[in-house]
Amino acid sequence: MPGQRLARGVSRLLHSMNHAAVTEFVPRRGLRVDLISIGPRSEVWIIECKSSRADFTSDRKWQGYLDWCDRYFWAVDADFPTELLPDNSGLIMADPYGAEIVRMAPETRLAGARRNRLIRDIARIAALRLQMQNDPEAFSGAVS
């Protein structure tokens, strides 16, 4: 899937910046972000990966993501028509092997209570995913 390939490259960039990224995260019911990351100073970034014009124009929920991050980015490949993207958001050019921030997103700091809850939720989901990877039988209902 093209979006997943972009997410892989963006995850590599975030890792190089000392961010911890989680893919396909649900900050609240009805919203699912492609990538959310926590930086070294607890900053929260959301990155939406768009693989085509149609993918972007069909996304009607992205503005709801702004309330769940300090910085919001679009990640696209070199062929994407970037003039479609809002200027008041960040821009990352990506491929499956890496990414580069072309335009830094403006910062809008999360409220402390929301940040704390969000970081706890991200940590819980990341830990559960790791546990599922390490012991898939425990999550399949199999008894051993």
C-alpha positions in Angstrom: 0.0 0.0 0.0 1.5 3.4 -1.0 0.6 5.1 2.3 2.3 2.4 4.3 5.5 2.8 2.2 5.5 6.5 2.9 4.9 5.9 6.6 8.0 3.6 6.7 10.2 6.3 5.3 8.7 8.9 7.7 9.3 6.6 10.6 12.9 6.3 9.7 13.2 10.1 9.6 11.5 10.4 13.0 13.8 7.8 14.5 16.8 9.8 13.3 15.3 12.8 15.1 14.9 10.8 18.4 11.2 10.6 18.0 9.2 7.4 18.8 6.5 6.8 16.2 3.4 4.7 16.2 1.4 4.0 13.1 -2.4 3.9 12.7 -3.1 5.4 16.1 -6.6 6.3 17.2 -6.5 9.5 19.4 -10.3 9.4 19.8 -13.2 7.4 18.3 -13.7 8.3 14.7 -10.1 9.5 14.1 -7.2 7.3 12.9 -3.9 9.0 12.2 -1.3 7.4 9.9 1.6 8.3 12.3 1.9 9.9 15.7 5.3 10.5 17.3 6.6 11.6 20.7 9.8 13.7 20.6 12.6 13.9 23.2 10.8 16.8 24.9 7.4 15.1 24.9 6.3 17.0 21.8 3.6 15.2 19.8 3.5 15.2 16.0 0.9 13.8 13.7 1.8 12.9 10.1 -0.7 12.0 7.5 0.6 10.1 4.5 -1.1 11.0 1.2 -0.3 8.9 -1.9 -2.4 10.8 -4.5 -4.7 13.7 -5.2 -7.7 11.4 -4.7 -6.4 10.2 -1.3 -6.0 13.8 -0.2 -9.4 15.1 -1.5 -11.3 12.2 0.0 -9.9 12.9 3.5 -12.5 14.9 5.4 -11.3 14.3 8.9 -7.8 15.7 8.9 -8.7 19.0 10.6 -9.9 17.0 13.6 -6.3 15.8 14.0 -5.0 19.3 14.8 -6.4 19.1 18.3 -4.3 16.1 19.1 -0.8 17.3 18.3 1.8 20.1 18.7 2.7 19.9 15.0 0.8 18.5 12.0 2.5 17.3 8.8 1.6 15.9 5.4 3.9 13.2 4.0 3.9 12.8 0.3 6.1 11.4 -2.5 7.9 13.5 -5.1 5.0 13.1 -7.6 2.3 14.5 -5.3 0.8 17.9 -6.3 2.0 19.8 -3.1 0.0 22.9 -4.1 -3.1 21.1 -2.8 -1.8 21.0 0.7 -2.5 23.8 3.2 0.3 26.2 3.8 -0.3 26.3 7.6 0.9 22.7 8.0 4.2 20.9 7.7 5.4 19.1 4.6 7.6 15.9 4.4 8.8 14.4 1.2 9.1 10.6 1.6 9.7 7.3 0.0 9.9 3.8 1.5 13.5 4.4 2.5 13.6 7.8 4.1 12.1 11.3 4.3 13.0 14.9 4.6 11.1 17.8 6.2 10.5 20.4 3.5 8.4 22.7 5.6 8.4 22.7 9.4 4.8 22.7 10.8 3.8 25.6 13.0 3.7 24.7 16.7 0.4 24.8 18.6 1.1 23.3 22.1 -1.3 20.8 23.5 -2.9 21.4 26.9 -1.0 19.6 29.6 -3.9 17.2 30.5 -4.5 16.2 26.9 -0.7 15.7 26.4 -0.4 13.4 29.4 -3.4 11.3 28.4 -2.2 11.1 24.8 1.3 10.0 25.8 -0.1 7.4 28.2 -2.4 6.1 25.4 0.4 6.0 22.8 2.7 4.1 25.3 -0.1 1.6 26.1 -0.8 0.9 22.4 2.9 0.6 21.6 3.4 -1.8 24.5 0.4 -4.0 23.5 1.7 -4.1 19.9 5.1 -5.2 21.1 3.5 -7.8 23.4 1.4 -9.1 20.5 4.5 -9.4 18.3 6.4 -11.2 21.0 3.6 -13.6 22.0 0.9 -13.7 19.3 -0.6 -16.9 20.8 -1.6 -15.0 23.9 -3.8 -12.7 21.8 -5.3 -15.4 19.5 -7.2 -17.2 22.3 -4.9 -20.2 22.0 -4.1 -22.0 25.2 -0.7 -23.6 25.6 
